Amino acid sequence: MPVMRRYLVREESGRLVDLPSRAFDHADDGVAPIPAFAGRCVDLVSAIVVAEQGAQPHVAEVAFTKLYFDDSGFIDARKRERMIRLMLESCADRRCRSPETPGCGDLNRRAFAARSELAREFGWQPGPAEVNEVLHRLDLRGAGATAATVH
């Protein structure tokens, strides 16, 4: 079952444009920068497209995030590492089997703080019109639109 990624970036004008996954990967791997994004934070839509044999490809998940680029146009490695650390920290409270377990109160506070930081620093909360535009761009109008998980 092939799995593909699609990326859309919101331009400063508000218009959504495709970001080829190869360009994203090269900027993430330090192979080739994206000069237009140098020193910027952009709103990014990432979609996972699944193509099951004999069926039309469908979007399985859509996520809205902020993506930071360094001054050269590469994806900012420090910001990426911070996001990963916050994501891991945000799950710390899942290790608690019950609130009475020693240390769980502290884990709950740390996880809540990490989730808040993630939302503030890396979250993009698009409005309904933006979500509709994304779904339209991904050809998810109609029955297929309800199949995707939107974050």
C-alpha positions in Angstrom: 0.0 0.0 0.0 1.8 3.2 -1.2 1.8 6.1 1.2 2.6 9.6 -0.1 3.0 13.0 1.5 1.7 16.3 0.3 2.6 19.7 1.6 1.0 23.0 1.2 2.4 26.3 2.5 0.5 29.4 3.2 2.1 32.4 1.4 2.3 35.8 3.1 -0.6 36.8 0.8 -2.7 33.9 2.4 -2.7 31.8 -0.7 -1.9 28.1 -0.3 0.8 26.8 -2.6 2.2 23.3 -3.1 5.6 22.5 -1.6 7.0 19.5 -3.3 7.9 16.7 -0.8 11.4 16.5 -2.4 12.1 20.2 -1.7 10.8 19.7 1.9 13.1 16.6 2.3 16.1 18.4 0.9 15.6 21.4 3.2 15.1 19.1 6.1 18.2 17.0 5.3 20.4 20.0 4.7 20.9 19.1 1.0 19.2 22.1 -0.6 17.7 25.2 0.9 14.4 26.9 0.0 15.6 30.5 -0.3 12.1 31.9 -0.4 11.6 30.7 3.2 15.0 31.8 4.6 14.6 33.2 8.1 10.8 32.7 8.1 8.2 30.8 10.0 5.6 29.4 7.6 2.2 27.8 8.1 2.4 24.3 6.7 -0.2 21.7 5.9 1.0 18.2 5.7 -1.2 15.4 4.4 -0.7 11.7 4.3 -2.2 10.1 1.2 -2.8 6.4 1.1 -3.4 4.4 -2.1 -4.9 1.0 -1.4 -4.8 -1.5 -4.2 -7.8 -1.2 -6.5 -9.1 2.0 -4.7 -8.8 5.7 -5.3 -6.0 7.3 -3.2 -7.4 9.1 -0.1 -6.1 11.5 2.4 -5.7 9.7 5.8 -4.5 12.6 7.8 -4.1 16.4 7.6 -2.0 18.4 10.1 -1.6 22.1 10.4 1.8 23.3 11.9 4.2 26.1 11.9 7.6 25.3 10.3 10.7 27.4 11.0 13.5 28.0 8.5 17.0 29.2 9.3 18.6 32.2 7.6 19.9 30.0 4.7 16.5 28.4 3.9 17.0 25.1 5.6 14.5 23.7 8.1 15.7 25.0 11.4 17.3 22.0 13.2 17.1 23.6 16.7 13.5 24.4 16.3 12.8 20.9 15.0 14.6 19.3 18.0 12.7 21.6 20.4 9.4 20.4 18.8 10.4 16.8 19.2 11.4 17.3 22.8 8.1 19.1 23.5 6.2 16.3 21.8 7.9 13.6 23.9 7.4 15.7 27.1 3.7 16.2 26.3 3.3 12.4 26.5 5.0 12.0 29.9 1.8 11.8 31.8 0.7 8.8 29.8 3.1 6.7 31.8 0.9 7.2 34.9 -1.5 4.4 35.6 -3.4 6.5 38.2 -3.1 10.0 39.6 -2.1 8.6 43.0 1.1 7.0 41.6 4.1 8.9 43.1 5.4 11.5 40.7 2.3 11.6 38.5 1.3 15.1 39.6 4.7 16.4 38.4 4.4 14.5 35.2 0.9 15.8 34.6 2.1 19.4 35.1 5.1 18.9 32.8 3.0 17.3 30.1 0.4 20.1 30.3 3.1 22.8 30.0 4.7 21.0 27.0 1.4 20.7 25.2 0.8 24.4 25.8 4.3 25.3 24.5 3.7 23.1 21.4 0.4 24.8 20.6 1.9 28.3 21.2 5.1 27.8 19.2 4.3 25.2 16.6 0.5 25.1 16.3 -1.5 26.7 13.5 -5.2 26.9 14.2 -6.7 27.6 10.7 -10.1 29.1 10.4 -13.0 27.2 8.8 -12.4 28.9 5.4 -8.7 27.8 5.5 -9.7 24.2 6.3 -12.2 24.2 3.4 -9.6 25.6 1.1 -7.1 22.8 2.1 -9.8 20.1 1.7 -10.6 21.6 -1.7 -6.9 21.6 -2.7 -6.5 18.0 -1.6 -9.7 17.1 -3.6 -11.5 16.0 -0.4 -14.9 17.4 -1.2 -17.8 15.1 -0.6 -17.7 11.7 0.9 -13.9 11.5 1.1 -13.7 14.6 3.2 -15.0 12.8 6.3 -12.4 10.1 6.0 -9.4 12.2 6.9 -8.2 12.9 10.4 -7.7 16.7 10.6 -5.3 18.1 13.3 
